Amino acid sequence: MDITSRTVYLDHAATTPMVPAAVDVLTAHLREVGNPSSMHASGRHARRVVEESRETIAQALGCRPGEVVFTSGGTEADNLAVKGIHWARLAEDPRRTRILASAIEHHAVLDPLDWLRDSEQVDVELLPVDDRGRLRVDALREAVERDPASVSLISVMWANNEVGSLQPVEEVVAVAAEHGIPVHTDAIQAVGAVPVDFAASGVDALSLTGHKLGGPYGVGALIVRRELGVTPLMHGGGQERDIRSGTIDTPAIAGFAAAVELAVKEQASYATRVGALRDDLVRRVIEQVPDAHLHGAPLEPLGEHRLPGNAHLGFPGCEGDSLLMLLDARGIECSTGSACSAGVPQPSHVLLAMGCDAEAARHSLRFSLGHTSTQADVDAVVEAIGPCVERARAAKAPR
């Protein structure tokens, strides 16, 4: 496969193409005028679209419509949950100065926690995970029981964005419930990939976003129990229960709702089809590169331990960034879990938390499959991976 061939897109965990249903709804409403906060007919029509979209999302995710707070996306939803719930709890009880979270959270959770620690002296505790990237519930219980009255919030993601490991949300909720501590979960990677039911899960707040499941960019939601206080990050017109002020983006919300509805409806068939492609990719890549290895939870049973579209593979002797660019030159797009700071690749905090050393945390790639993935995509990776690994290793070898 050369650079002029079609693009093989295997970075669906970063963003996935919009589904036609969402495009159709979004574009139809872009032609309409009306602020949902206006009282005239156009405003009332826009408000009806927003509220019907809210009901659609609520039905798909097992919550009440009034619990859906629209945001600009997952990062805002995570910030609103982490900061807003903590501030509200602290205002009620000044002893609540601790927040507990897993060490493998997305930076949309970790960075607000860092800010709270540095700016407001919040005691942030990042809890360990095992070598498969799953939260150690015993460590959570120990941290809670050490001083439960001081904990304002527990935040544990539903599924890890890098290695795809599903987290023990039910067990987290059980520990928290013993002490009346609210639980937030970042479910941005999970909705549409595995079953997600807000009410059944017992969590108090849940973040999701549109562009990870076939909806538009720039729109998401925090689902949060009405009984739970949330201090707003922004103040203005008092929209969204006075939790998230700002003019409501009616077209984006309509497209978002259409995507959520479709993703949840097709979740089981999606998981079966994409999971089979993922399993084939992992098996055949390891055949081509025998010392390649899988990071994270087991592939089987499908959807019980790991996201169905996630294949996070380590390639010893390679720099992940170099391997990524070699594949990109062949039209294959994936990602590396490492971060880049001032132009210098940094090892993945997720892999480090799982016990990998710095070198191992830099030699990995994430192939994430989605609703447009095909067998031809898998075949292209299998064809290219051997030669690309050889070139990446040669480039790294001492001269």
ABEGO torsion letter per residue (X at the ends): XBAABBBBBAAAAABBBBBAAAAAAAAAAAABBEBAABABAAAAAAAAAAAAAAAAAAAAAGBBAAABBBBAEAAAAAAAAAAAAAAAAAAABAABABBBBBAABBAAAAAAAAAAAAAAGBBBBBBBBBAAGBBBAAAAAAAAAABAAABABBBBBABBAAAGBBBBAAAAAAAAAAAGBBBBBBAAAABGABBBBAAAAGBABBBBBAAAAGBBBGBBBBBBBAABBBBBABBBAGBGGGABBEBBBAAAAAAAAAAAAAAAAAAAAAAAAAAAAAAAAAAAAAAABAABBBBEBBAOBBGAABBAABBBBBBBGBBAAAAAAAAAAAGBBBBBABBBBGGBBBBBAAAAAAGBBAAAAAABBBBBBBAABBAAAAAAAAAAAAAAAAAAAAAABBX
